Amino acid sequence: MNIMQLMELSIFDDSNILSGHNGANNNISNATFIDAPDGYKWCKKGDFVITTGYPFIQHRDENNGILQLIKRLSEKQCSGIGIKLGRYLPNISKDVIAFSNKNKLPIISLPNQLTWAEIIHPITSQLNQKQQNELKETHFVYEKFHEHLKKQESLSHLVQLLRSMQKVPVTIFTRIFNEVISTDNINISNEEIDLLISKVKKETKEGLQTIKWKNIDLTVKWIFNNNIVQGGVFLWGMSSELTAPERASIEQASTIIALKIEQRKSISNASQRYKNEFISDMLENVNIKYEALVRRAKEMDWELEHKYKVLLLRFSFKGSFNEDSLQKWKQNEFILESIQNRLVPLFSDILSGLDRKNNVVLLLTQDISVKHLIHEFKKITPKEGVLKTFVGAGRLYPLSKLNTSYKEAIASLNIAYKQSENFKITENNFFLNEFSNINMENIIFSENPLDEIKSLISEYLQKVVDYDNKRDSDLIKTLNSYLNNNGNVEATADELIVHKNTIRYRIELVEKITTLNIRKLNNKLLLKVMVIGLIYGI
């Protein structure tokens, strides 16, 4: 019951609201009588206070006493005050009225002929009746949700059931089902929900959060699992305080959603562990025949391609937990879940899981651009708790050599770590390194530098060797002299006893064959290492 409903009781037919009309919707939880100057100390939120005002007359300065009283009642968040005017208080001063209006604390004049019992009894009777009605309505809520559970109804049915018990449109969101289900044609995207989640405060985890969203009042009941938001119930346009049945319906809906999430996660986790093991076996070059790989893949509804490149993702989170902590494993599982729900559908050929070092692993086909995928990934990366994201990409290899791409991805990941050391830590820093972008770091951070040099010679310099053998030319000899003379054309020409333009022509030909711009310091160093490796028979 609120102040407006109070005034509709017959006992208040001769009463008037003197001030504080903007508090007419204040909820009344109890009625109490004050007959002592310190009686306000025992008042509680929602109390409707009645008084003659006599205890607050101070040396005939009655209005100052009443002003002090309503200030105390306002601090206690009382719903309003009823005063018998005439006998002790002839009127209410402008200061009292101004405070009452400003603080939404209604002051009601009470007829002097009424006893306190005649005033209090109808209020308490009405409140008791309201509580009985709320108990019946709450019992009805529990029955409806129990019936929903027994019939194992869908989330679509759940959102409609919840809407029938609320005065406003409703949205249900779940991460693991990748679903946003709304009533009343409410349209909110996953990206907008991610933005809302970033505003979640720790103190809201056990209750409701009330926020403004696009100038709409929004009340949200967040659903957590391992301190991570896994879902939510949104009430659109909810501005008044929730009734007991409304609160019960939200709690019941949230409990059912949390139960569905937990059931799905149990099934998903068992399946994901099998996928993780399968991916780790491929990456670590476990001796499995191709036919066995195909069979195991089909058990997980995966169609294997002949070639993949390995993408590894690692994250730095807020908090002090170590690399092997359970909390970090759960954080990575949560990010993997987000990828599978919202990224994999965009790139259907991706295989995803966790390796045995707890890195998120994505196996990409030739058709998938790393930069395009990362662009989409940044849209779904959980912002909450992520300080840095590190990405390392290997090159494309057949399944039999996937271990090589994995090693390259690990090396690239280490390079990304080193790159991050030169940057100030801010929210969600992102560091990507692809092994295909050849540089000296690839050699330094590779598992076997000599093997990497041999691979680079095969990929780039062997073409020049083949050219020399076919045409009996001196491109390798010229390149070696040019590098030894620090790129000085004249010194190289003098050493080889040829014209300067011949040197320029040969170097341009080397650049064309290798596709490497020798004027870049990084490429010059790489070519120097490759030439040395070639000369010494690596």
N, C-alpha and C positions, 0 to 999 in steps of 0.2 A: 504494500500500500504506500502511495506517495501523498504529498500534501494536498494535491488537487482532489484525490479520492477521499481524503480525510474530510475536506470541506463539504463533500456530498452526503456525509452522515447527517441524519436528521437532528442530532444533538447540536450541530453547528449551524443550524438555520439562521440563528441571530448573530453569528460571528462574521468577522470580516478580516481579510488579509490587509494589514496596514502597510506593510513594506516587504521587500524581498520576493516580489512576484516571480522573478526569474529563477527562484528555487522551488517552483511549484512541483517539479518532478523529483524532488528529493525523496528518497525512499525512507520509510519509517519502519524501524525494527522493534521499537518498544515505546511505551509512554511512561514518563516518570514525573514525580512531583518534587519540587525544591522548596524547602522552607527554612534553609539555613544559609548563611553567607558563603560557606565553603561547600555547599551541596554539589556544585558543578564538578568537583573532583571525582565524583563517582559516576559521572555521565559517560556514555559510550557512543561510538559512531552509530548514527541512525536514530538516536533517542529523540522523541518529541517531548520537550520540557514544558511543564505548566507551572505557573507561579502567580502569587498576588503581587510580587515585587517588593513586598514589605522588607524582607531581610536585606535588600540592597539599597535601601534609603540611607544615605550617609550625610548626616547633619543637614537634612532637608534638600540635599543635592541629589534628588532621586534619579535624574536622568544620567548623571555620571556613573552612578552605581549600576544602572541597567546597561549602559554602554560597556562597562567592564565585564558584566555578566555575559553579554552576547559575544564579546570578543573571546571569552573562555570557551563558550559553547561552539563557536566557529572553529577554534583550534581543535576541539574534540570531534569535529565533523558531525555535530548533531543535525537533525533534519529540520528543526524549527522550534519556535517557542510560542506558547499561548499565555497571554497575560490578562488578568482581570483588571480593567481600568476603572478609575473613579474613586474607589475607597482609599487606596494608598498612592496610586499613580494616576494623576488626572489626565496625562497625555504622554506622548512619545516625542522626544526632541528631534530636531532636524539632523543632529549629529548621529543619533541612534538610527534614524531612518536611512541616512546616507550609507552608514556602515552595513546595515542590513541588506540594502540593495546591491552594494558593491560585492558583498561576500555571499550572496544568494542564500541568505538565512531568513526565511519568512517569519514575520512577527504577526500573530493572530490575536485579535481582541476576543475575549471570552465573556459571556454574560455573567454578571455577578451573582445571579440567583441560583446558578447551578452549583451543586456540590462537586468536590473532586472525584468522588466515586462515579457520579453521573457522567463525568467527562471521560475518565479513564476506562471505565468498563466497556463502553461501545468500541473504543479503539482496540483494546486487548482482544475483545471478542472477534473483531474483524481480522486482526492479525492472526489469531488462532485458526479462524476459518481459512484464511489464506494459506497458512502452513499446512492444514489438512488437505486443501486442494492441491498444493504443490507436492505433497507426499503421494497423493493418488496419481498425479501427472508423472511424477518421477518413476513410480512403480510401472506405469504404462510404458514409459521410455525403456526401462530395463526389459520388459516383456517383448517389446518390438525388436530390440537388438538381439535378444536371446533367440527369438524366432529366426532372425537373419542368419545367425551363426548356425543354427540347427539345419537350415536349408542350404547352407554353404553358398549363399548368394554372392554375386559379383561386386566389384567396387562401384560399378555404375549403379547398381541397386542401392548400395550403401549411401552414395551421395544424394540420391533422391529421397531416401529414408531420412537422412539428416536434414535435408531441406524442408521436409514436411514438419519438422519440429522447431525450425528457426523462422524468424521474421524476415530474413535476408537471404540473398543468393549465397551459394556454397561452392567451394572448390576443394577437391582432394588431390594431393600431389604425392607420388611415390617415386623414388629414384630407381629402385631395383626393377620396377615394372615399366619404368620410363613413361609414366602416364600422368597426364593432367586432365582431370575430369571435372567439369563445371556444370552448374545449372544456370538457367536464365540467360543463356548465350554469353556468359562471361568468357572473355578471351585473354589468357595470359600465357606467355611462352616460357619454355624451359630457361631461356637466357634471363628473362625478367625474374623468374623464381630464384635463379642463381644470385642475382643482384640483391633480392630480398634476404636470402640466406646470409649474405655477407654482412647484413645489418643485425643479425641475431646476437643478442647479448647473453652472457653466461647466466645472468639472473633470471632469464625467461625459460630456462631449460625445464623447470618443474611446473611452469604455469603457462599463462597466455601472454602474448605480446600484442600490444595495440600500437599501430603505426598509421601514418598517412601515406597512401600510395596513389599517385596521380590524382590528388585532391579528394580521394575517397577514404573514409574511415575503414581500416582493415584490422580485424582481430584474428590472430594466428595462433593455433595450437601446434607447436613444432613436435615432431616425433624423432627421438634420438636413438641411436644404437652405437655403443662404444664412443660416446661423446661426439658423434658425427650426425648431422641432420640427414635422416633417411626419408622423411616425408613431412606432410603438414596438412592441417585442416584450416581453410581460410573462410572467414565470414565477412562478406562484403557489405559495407555500409552500416556495420554494427556500431552504434554510438552510445546506446544505453547500457546499463549494467545487466549482465546476464541473470536470468532467473535460475532457480535451482534445477528445473527440468531441462532448460537449455544447456546449462553447464553439464548436467549428467549425460545428455545426448552427445555432446562434444567428447567427453571422456570415454564414453562407450565406443564411439566411432574411432577415436584415436587408438584405443586398445585393440580393436579388431584389425585396424590397418597395421599396427605394430606386430600383431600376431601373424598376419599374412606375409609381412616383410620377413619375419623370422623364419617362417616355413620355407619361403622362397630362397632365402639365404642358405638354409641348411642343405637344400637340394643343389643349389648353385655352387656352394663351396665344395661339395663332394665331387661334382662334375668338373669344377675348375682345377681341383687338385690333380685329377687325372690328365687334364689338358696341360697343366704346368709340367708334369712329369714327362709327357710326350714331347713337348717343346724342348725341355732340358736335354732329353736323350738325343734329339736331333742336333742341338747346338754343341753338345759335348762329344759329338761324333761316336756315339755308342754304336757298336757294330750290329745294325739292324738291316735286314734285307729290304729292298724297295717294296716288295709285295707286302711285307709285314707292316711297313709304314703306312701304305695305302689302306690296309685293313683297319689299323688302329685309328687312322684319320676318319674313316667312314663311320666308325663307332661313335664319333663325336660330331657327326654331320659336317665334316670338313672334306672338301675336295682339294687334294694336293696339286699344286702346280709343279712344274719341273725346276723352276729357278725362283730363288727368294733373296732379298737383301734384309739384313737384320737391323732393326732400330731398337736401341736401348734407351730407357728413360729412368732417371733417378731424381729424387726430390730431396730438398733440404726443408725441414719443417720447423715451425716455431716449437720451442721446448728443448729440453736437454736430454731426451732419450737417445740411446746409442743406436748404432747401425743395426744390431741384431735384436733390438727390443721388440716385444710383442706389439707395442703401440705403433711402431713404424711399419711393421708387417700389415697391421690392420689399415693404416693410412694408405699404403700402396694397394692393398686389395680394394679399398674404396675407390681409388683413382682408376684402377683397372675396370672396376664395375661401371664407372661413368663412361669410360672409353667404349666398352662393349655395348652399353645402352644407346649411346648417342653418336659415336664416331664410326664404329664398325658398320652400321647400316649405310653410311655414306660410301664406304669402301668395302664392298662385300667380300673381296678376296683376301682381306687381312686375317691372319691368324694371330691370336693374342694370348698372353699368359704372363706368369712370373718365372724367372729362372731361379736357380738354387742360391743365387746371391741376393734375391729379393729385388732385382731390377724388373721393371715392366718391359716386356718383350713384345714387339710387333714385327711380324714377318710380312714383308711387302713384296708384291709382284713387280715385274718390270714396268707395268702400266701406271703404277702409283708414284706420283712425284712426292719426294720427301717434303719439299717446301709447301706444297698444296696441303698435304696431310697435317703438317705442323700448324699451318694457318687455321685449319678447322679445329685442331686440338686445343689451341689457345682459347677458343671460344668456350670450351667445356671444362677446362682445367679448374678444379675447385680453388677459389681464391682464398678461402678461409684456411689459415695455418700454413700455406705454402710460401716459403721465402725465395727459394731458387728452384728452377727446373733445368736439368742437364740432359742433353740428348746427344747420343753418338750413333752414327749410321755407317754400316759396312757396305761393301759393294755387292753386286748381284752375282750369285753363284748357283750351280746346280745343287740339288739336295745332298748329293754325296760330299760336297765341299762346303756345306753350310757352316761348318765349324770355323772355316777361314773368315767368312763374313762376320761371325760372332766375335772372333778375336779382333777384327778391324773395328767393330762397333765398340768393344771394350777400350781399345786404344783411343778411339775418337772421344769416348766418354771421359777418359782421363785428360785429354786435351781440353775438353769443355770445362772441366774442373779448374785446370790451370788458367784458362781464359778468365774465369769468374773472379780470380784473386785480384785482378786489376780493377774491379768494379766495386763501388760502394753498395752495401746490402740495402735494397729497398724491397717493397712488396712485389713478389712474383717476377723476379729477374729470370730471363730465359737465355740459355746458352746452348747453341747447336753447333756440332762439328760433323762434317761428312768426310769419310775416308777418301772418297773419290776426288775431293779437292786436295790434290797432293801437296804436301809441304814437308819440311824437315821434321816437324813434330810427329808425322806418321812413322818415320823411321825411329825416332828417339823413343816413342811410347809403344811401339809394336812389341809383341812378345819375343820375336826373334828378328833383330835389326838386319842381320845378313840375309835372311830370307826375304825381308821386305825390299832390300836393295836389289836382290835377284829378280823379284817380281817387277820392280820398276824398270830394270834393264830390259826385261822381256816385253813389257808393255810399251816402252817409249824408245829405248836406244837400239833395240834389235832391228827396228825398221831402218835405221841409219846404216847399221852393219850390213844388212841385206842389200841396201842400195849400193854401198861400196863394193861388195862382192860381185854384184851384177854388172856394175858399170866401171869397175876398176878405178874408183874415185878415192879421194882422201878426206872425206867428210869427218870421220872420227879423229884422224890425225890433226886436221885443222881445228876441230872443236877443242881437242885437248890443249893445243898450243894457245888458242884464243883464251881459254880459261886460265891457263898458267900465266898468261900475260895480262890478267885482270881485265880482259875485254878490250885491250888496246889493239886496234886494227893494224896500225903501222908496225908495232913491235912484232905482231904475229906474221905480217908479210915479210919482214926482214928475216925472221927466223926460218920461214919456209921458202924463202927466196922466190916469192911470187908477187904479183901486183896487188895493191890494196883493194881494188875493186873485185879481184878474184876472192879475196878473203870475205868481203861483204856478201858476195853472191853465195858462197858456200855456207856462211852462217844463216843467211835468209833461207836457204834450202833446208838446213837442219831444223829451223823453226817450223817450216812448213810440214816437214815429215813428222816431227814429234808433237806438233801443235802447242809447243811451249814457247812463250815469249822470253828469250834469253836475256833481254834487257831488264827483266824483273829480278831483283836480288834473290828471291826465294827459288825461282826456277834455275837461276845460275848456280846456286848452291847444290840443288838437286842434281843437275847435270854433271857437276863436278864429282859428286859422290858416285853417280852412275858410271862415269868414265873411269874413275879409279877402280871401281868394282869390276868393270870390264877388263881393264888392263891386268889386274891381279887375279883374274879368273874366278871371281865369286860366283 
